[in-house]
Amino acid sequence: MKMQIVKHQLKCDFYGCKNFAKYGFSTKGFIRRDIVFCEDCMKKMFECFSKISVPKPVKSPFKLAKAKKEKV
């Protein structure tokens, strides 16, 4: 999967949106055509995804060492 900035003037692929696309998404798989989004639709889509998927924090080596000491 690959996200890139669109170089040509294309319409956004979301239904009902008539803005020009700024970002393109390519899967290089079953869908041969790139899916393009305008900036507004991209922000709305990101908000929807962020409600569903929350990134996990990175475990730092300092916290891991402290956790090992507490277990002993």
MOLIN-V520625 format. One record per backbone hydrogen bond with DSSP energy under -0.5 kcal/mol. NH is the residue of the N-H (numbers start at 1). CO is the residue of the C=O. Records with the same first field share a line. If there is no record, write none. Layout:
# MOLIN-V520625
NH=CO ; CO
This chain:
# MOLIN-V520625
2=26
4=24
6=22
10=8
12=19
13=36
17=14
21=10
22=37
23=37
24=4
25=35
26=2
29=31
32=30
35=25
36=34
37=23
42=38
43=39
44=40
45=41
46=42
47=43
48=44
49=45
50=46
51=47
52=48
53=49
54=52
55=53
60=58
64=60
65=61
66=62
67=63
68=64
69=65
70=66
71=67
72=68
